[in-house]
Structure formats: C-alpha cells, structure tokens
C-alpha cells in the first residue's frame, strides 16, 4: 500500500482574529453596506459565533472604526 503525502495548509490561526474579522467586514460592507451588514453575517462568514466577534469588538461601530483605521495605516 502506497501512502500519499497530503499538503497541510497553514492554519488560519496565524492571522490574528481581529484582522480576520476586519477583513471579512470590509468585504461584507462593500457588498451589503455597513447598515445592512450584521455581526451575525460577519460571524457566519468566519465560521465562528457572534459571541466570538463580541469578544474582540464590543460593537459593530468598533469594527467600522477598525476598518477606517486600517485605511489610514
């Protein structure tokens, strides 16, 4: 029996969760608009719970500010 090596992708944990949330938020904001994008939509896109999003950002407004801060860096 021959064994085949399966390449292992780098785990997404190498990117900080805050950065992942902001990245997904940018995409969803661009597609749906800020008002129409919910924290649940962001969580679903990342495959995490809404509570996990709240752990990193207390409000959607904080995510919007983080998106803006990334634009100025």
N, C-alpha and C positions, 0 to 999 in steps of 0.2 A: 504494500500500500504506500502510495506516494503522498507526502504531506506538502501542501501548498502554503507558502508564507502569505499571510494577509496583511497588507499595509495598515498600520494603525494611524488614524488621523490624530492630529494634536487635539487635546481636549479643549472644549470651549472655555474651560475654567482659566485658561491662560490669559484671557481678556477679562478685566475687572467687570463685575456685573453692572456697575454704574455705567460704564462705557457701552456695554451691550444694550442696556435699557435706552440710553440716549440715541444710539444708532438705530434701533428699531423705531423709536419715537419719531425720529427725523423722517424715516420712510413713511410711517403712517400719517404724520402731519402733512406731508407732501401729497399723499394720496387722498386723504379724507378731510383734511383741515384740522386745525387744533381743536376747535369746539366739538367736532364730530368724533374725535379720537378719544376713547375711554381708556382708563387704566386697565380694564379687563382686556381690551383689544391688545394693548402692549404686552400684558402678561401672556395671553394666548399665543401671540407671535413668538414669544421666547420659550414657551412651554413651561412656564412657572406659574405660581399662584399670584393672585392680586396682592395678597399679604406680603409676598416676597418683594414686590415692587414697592409697597409701602415701607418696607424695612429700609430701603435705600433712598426713597424720596417720599416725604410726607404728603405732598400734593402734586397734582398734575402741573400746577404753576411752577413748582420747583424743577420739574423736568423741562418745561419750556425755558426757564432761566438757564438750565444747564445746556440746552441746545443752543441758546443765544451765546453763552459763554464760549462754547466750542467754536462758534463762528468768528469770534474776535481773537482767538488764540492763534 
